């Protein structure tokens, strides 16, 4: 239990600015993608969008409900870009929710539950019993109650998420959510589709 409190305390430090601003070389390293990453889009797409987000972040929910659908249609499905999602939980509930989504092995199921949780964020995150509300969404995504309970207590999954958070905070100076790296270019905060597309077009020209 003591170890878990230490790990959860690390998540609470995610917004503390400790480092100087990034050099372009460090920012460029943020676009590296490995087999453990969750990805929408063609692996060979010329533009890689890395997103750091928290499942309890209203601005992240706005991006996923208002901006991502058109971004997916115009850029991801067209093979012009791919989106990599990485957890950056800002609180304990976001960490628990991230652990549950990471129990879904297939990217399609993962992003399906992710979309549901962002769309219904106000309902489950503010429920009297948010874990019970979270479990109901997870059940619809195919996680049994037994599997849900196992996932939400899995320290291995927790360690992986917190390691991603710490790398983002310490190496890439991620301080808030959502934060994006578009072919290494750092973009902070939610944007309208029009603003996001303009950034992508600029990056495309530079590629």
DAQUIRA-V179679 format. One record per helix or strand. SS is the DSSP state (2 for helix, 1 for strand). FROM is the first residue (numbers start at 1). TO is the last residue. If there is no record, write none. Layout:
SS,FROM,TO / SS,FROM,TO
This chain:
2,2,12 / 2,24,29 / 1,38,40 / 1,47,53 / 2,58,76 / 1,81,87 / 2,92,101 / 2,107,119 / 2,121,124 / 2,130,140 / 2,145,151 / 2,155,171 / 1,179,182 / 1,185,188 / 2,193,206
